[in-house]
């Protein structure tokens, strides 16, 4: 491992900790600069944090703007005999009223490393001096920079020492367990994706900057696969679509995994005798069955499915519970299973 990689590891933050870290940085009046490989969810994290802090998000992709958007437009002030800069209606200034129902603004300067040097220089005054042209930024406006790494072969540029020495750098890491429970399960991604990645955790993100001729696996591209296949039982003909969205080799493995669902223990057999219905012996089939049952769980079969899941190893039970709708989790049967899982974790 190189010295640079060693040092980068020091400021790499897990997705489960990133929002707390960003909050601490902004609370101190500093500007965070979040970098990661493509597709890890930097923009989505900014949106979530803005919502949690009751801030109005201003999402600015630097590559789509001109320098005058930051510096203002020159206009002649005949009263004083000078040309001054008039700010455009983009950023909240010191006289801007707070947005209704919000505590302020969250300004995301996204794709920062994709911007041309001219735009990066134009952002200096905003980021370093909190000024737009000749006007001050609102005191309740928080700034975050985001971009890909220089070595990621993602058209990233070096932003220069003027920025690098005046922001707090964070490298966003990848955490498959967090993604499965707090993203995929929470937001209802297709259950087959949750099952596959539970069994093949290294396939969540396989970004390789040396390979730029095809799609690759990332948190974002798996979300796209979910949008493609969710609600589709028969995936015949979907292989080219999935292979065009994630790494082709992983796509082939995923489509083979989806075939397992055709030969699973039938849910009716589980409901009929949850205490004695066989549990699959291999990991892939277990993950497939658990996610299938969670997807098919209703108030009518909750008691039986929870009794069956209580026989599984903890990691399977946790995913099953995380995939359930909140209205089912509060039912006594699910609550008991959840309590048992909690006690097992804390012992």
ChimeraX attribute file (.defattr): number of C-alpha atoms within 10 A of each C-alpha:
attribute: neighborCount
match mode: 1-to-1
recipient: residues
	/A:1	5
	/A:2	7
	/A:3	7
	/A:4	8
	/A:5	9
	/A:6	10
	/A:7	10
	/A:8	13
	/A:9	12
	/A:10	10
	/A:11	14
	/A:12	18
	/A:13	18
	/A:14	15
	/A:15	20
	/A:16	15
	/A:17	10
	/A:18	21
	/A:19	18
	/A:20	11
	/A:21	15
	/A:22	22
	/A:23	14
	/A:24	13
	/A:25	16
	/A:26	16
	/A:27	11
	/A:28	9
	/A:29	12
	/A:30	18
	/A:31	21
	/A:32	22
	/A:33	23
	/A:34	26
	/A:35	23
	/A:36	20
	/A:37	24
	/A:38	22
	/A:39	18
	/A:40	23
	/A:41	17
	/A:42	22
	/A:43	19
	/A:44	11
	/A:45	15
	/A:46	24
	/A:47	18
	/A:48	13
	/A:49	19
	/A:50	22
	/A:51	14
	/A:52	10
	/A:53	14
	/A:54	15
	/A:55	22
	/A:56	20
	/A:57	19
	/A:58	19
	/A:59	14
	/A:60	16
	/A:61	16
	/A:62	21
	/A:63	16
	/A:64	10
	/A:65	13
	/A:66	13
	/A:67	15
	/A:68	17
	/A:69	20
	/A:70	22
	/A:71	22
	/A:72	18
	/A:73	15
	/A:74	14
	/A:75	11
	/A:76	12
	/A:77	11
	/A:78	8
	/A:79	6
	/A:80	8
	/A:81	8
	/A:82	11
	/A:83	12
	/A:84	15
	/A:85	18
	/A:86	18
	/A:87	20
	/A:88	14
	/A:89	9
	/A:90	11
	/A:91	20
	/A:92	22
	/A:93	19
	/A:94	14
	/A:95	11
	/A:96	10
	/A:97	10
	/A:98	16
	/A:99	12
	/A:100	8
	/A:101	9
	/A:102	13
	/A:103	14
	/A:104	22
	/A:105	23
	/A:106	23
	/A:107	21
	/A:108	23
	/A:109	22
	/A:110	23
	/A:111	21
	/A:112	27
	/A:113	24
	/A:114	24
	/A:115	22
	/A:116	18
	/A:117	14
	/A:118	10
	/A:119	20
	/A:120	22
	/A:121	17
	/A:122	19
	/A:123	23
	/A:124	18
	/A:125	17
	/A:126	19
	/A:127	21
	/A:128	14
	/A:129	11
	/A:130	19
	/A:131	21
	/A:132	27
	/A:133	22
	/A:134	13
	/A:135	18
	/A:136	17
	/A:137	21
	/A:138	19
	/A:139	14
	/A:140	15
	/A:141	22
	/A:142	24
	/A:143	20
	/A:144	22
	/A:145	24
	/A:146	24
	/A:147	25
	/A:148	25
	/A:149	20
	/A:150	17
	/A:151	12
	/A:152	15
	/A:153	16
	/A:154	16
	/A:155	13
	/A:156	18
	/A:157	19
	/A:158	16
	/A:159	17
	/A:160	11
	/A:161	8
	/A:162	12
	/A:163	18
	/A:164	12
	/A:165	9
	/A:166	15
	/A:167	18
	/A:168	18
	/A:169	18
	/A:170	21
	/A:171	22
	/A:172	20
	/A:173	18
	/A:174	21
	/A:175	17
	/A:176	21
	/A:177	16
	/A:178	14
	/A:179	18
	/A:180	24
	/A:181	19
	/A:182	15
	/A:183	15
	/A:184	23
	/A:185	23
	/A:186	15
	/A:187	12
	/A:188	15
	/A:189	21
	/A:190	23
	/A:191	24
	/A:192	25
	/A:193	25
	/A:194	27
	/A:195	26
	/A:196	23
	/A:197	20
	/A:198	24
	/A:199	17
	/A:200	16
	/A:201	14
	/A:202	11
	/A:203	23
	/A:204	27
	/A:205	23
	/A:206	13
	/A:207	18
	/A:208	12
	/A:209	12
	/A:210	9
	/A:211	10
	/A:212	11
	/A:213	6
	/A:214	11
	/A:215	16
	/A:216	27
	/A:217	23
	/A:218	23
	/A:219	21
	/A:220	18
	/A:221	22
	/A:222	25
	/A:223	18
	/A:224	15
	/A:225	20
	/A:226	19
	/A:227	12
	/A:228	16
	/A:229	18
	/A:230	14
	/A:231	10
	/A:232	10
	/A:233	10
	/A:234	11
	/A:235	13
	/A:236	8
	/A:237	8
	/A:238	15
	/A:239	16
	/A:240	11
	/A:241	14
	/A:242	25
	/A:243	20
	/A:244	16
	/A:245	22
	/A:246	25
	/A:247	20
	/A:248	19
	/A:249	10
	/A:250	18
	/A:251	23
	/A:252	16
	/A:253	13
	/A:254	21
	/A:255	18
	/A:256	13
	/A:257	19
	/A:258	18
	/A:259	13
	/A:260	15
	/A:261	17
	/A:262	11
	/A:263	9
	/A:264	14
	/A:265	17
	/A:266	14
	/A:267	18
	/A:268	10
	/A:269	12
	/A:270	21
	/A:271	19
	/A:272	13
	/A:273	14
	/A:274	21
	/A:275	15
	/A:276	11
	/A:277	15
	/A:278	12
	/A:279	16
	/A:280	15
	/A:281	8
	/A:282	8
	/A:283	14
	/A:284	17
	/A:285	20
	/A:286	20
	/A:287	24
	/A:288	25
	/A:289	26
	/A:290	26
	/A:291	28
	/A:292	21
	/A:293	25
	/A:294	22
	/A:295	17
	/A:296	14
	/A:297	21
	/A:298	15
	/A:299	10
	/A:300	9
	/A:301	16
	/A:302	22
	/A:303	17
	/A:304	19
	/A:305	26
	/A:306	24
	/A:307	18
	/A:308	22
	/A:309	23
	/A:310	18
	/A:311	14
	/A:312	15
	/A:313	10
	/A:314	16
	/A:315	11
	/A:316	20
	/A:317	21
	/A:318	18
	/A:319	21
	/A:320	24
	/A:321	24
	/A:322	18
	/A:323	26
	/A:324	22
	/A:325	16
	/A:326	11
	/A:327	9
	/A:328	16
	/A:329	19
	/A:330	12
	/A:331	13
	/A:332	12
	/A:333	16
	/A:334	19
	/A:335	15
	/A:336	14
	/A:337	19
	/A:338	20
	/A:339	11
	/A:340	13
	/A:341	18
	/A:342	13
	/A:343	10
	/A:344	10
	/A:345	9
	/A:346	6
	/A:347	5
